Amino acid sequence: MASSRSWMGGLFNRPNTRRNSKLEYSLSPIQEKRLRCLQERLQVPFDETRPDHQEALRALWHCAFPNVALKGLISDQWKDMGWQGANPSTDFRGCGFVSLENLLFYARTYPASFRRLLFKKDGNRATWEYPFAVAGINISFMLIQMLDLCSEKPRCLAGANFIKLVGEDEEAFDILFCIAFEMMDAQWLSMHASYMNFNEVLQETRMQLERELSLEEIQRVHDLPAYNLLYQ
C-alpha cells in the first residue's frame, strides 16, 4: 500500500526528545568512539547517484523478494515493500542513509522477523495497514530523537542508558531498530490499530522502549525484554 506524503511528514514533525539538563555522566573511550561513529552515520544523506547507495537499495529488494527481478531503482514494484511511490529515494529525505542501513541490517540479521513483518503474517491485520518501509524510516527517526543522538552527548535518560549498550556492542543502534520495529508491530496488533493510528502506536512504542532501557539489569541490548520478539 502506498500512502500519502502527509502521512510520513506528520511523524517527522514530532517534538524533540525530552532532555534532562542535570543529567551528568562520563563516556569511556570506547563509548565515545562508537557514539561519534554513529553520529557520523546520521549525517549521511541518501544519495540516489552514489553507486554504494544504489547497491544497498538493490540488496534490500533482494532480501525482501529474492525470487523477483527488480526492474529498476525507479519502479512501481517498490510500493510492494511499502514505499510511498515508485522512487524510494524521495522517502529518505527525512532521515538519510542510516534508515536504509537499519532496514538492510534487519533483513540480513533477523530475516524471519523481517519477512514476518513485511508480509504482515501475524495477527488480525487492519484493512488499512502501515506501509512497511516508510514505517521503518519513521522508527529510525524516532530512535534518533528518543536517544538525543544529534546532541554532542545524549542529555536524556534513554540516551545515557543507550550509551552503555553501544559500549558493549557497536551494532546496538541497528539491533535496537529491529527490536523497536517488532515492538511497534506488536503494539499495532494489541491496539487493533489502522492506518491513521500510526502516530499513536509509535508514541506508545517509544514509551515502552524508554521503560525497557531504564531497567537496572540491562547491560547489553540483547538483555532488553523485547529482544525476544525477534525470535517469535
C-alpha angles and dihedrals in degrees: 000000000000116000134203121270090243091064093065096034092059091057095049091056095064118129120271120269118279112263133201110210090193094058107114127180139138130237125231115228092257092047091050092048094050093044090053091048090051092048090051089055090053091058095059112100120208108261115193090197094060113097093216091053091048090050092050090053092049090048090054090052091050091051091051099040108017094168097046120083114227112232095204148318086270108050139123086241089083090070087070088068093049103264115147096238146353094290113059092190090077091061094057094065092093098053113009135220095325090073090058089047089053093051093046091048089051092050094048101038102038103020096161092053091043094053093042091059095037092056094035093234099162133071135353102314127209122251088240106045128189114262105252103218096043090047087056092054090051091050090053090051092046091054093049090053096041093051093042090230095161091067120087086249124005111263098194130080094245090052093047091050090048090055088064090054095048088051088061097041126020089205092058094114094051092046090047088054090056091048092048092051091054091046091051093051092047089050090048091056096043091052092045084231129183136196098290093048096065095103090055093046092050092049091051089049091052093052092048091049091049089054092051092048089054094058111117095222094059108110100148133029088247089063093067108112091229091058087085089066088075090068102042 
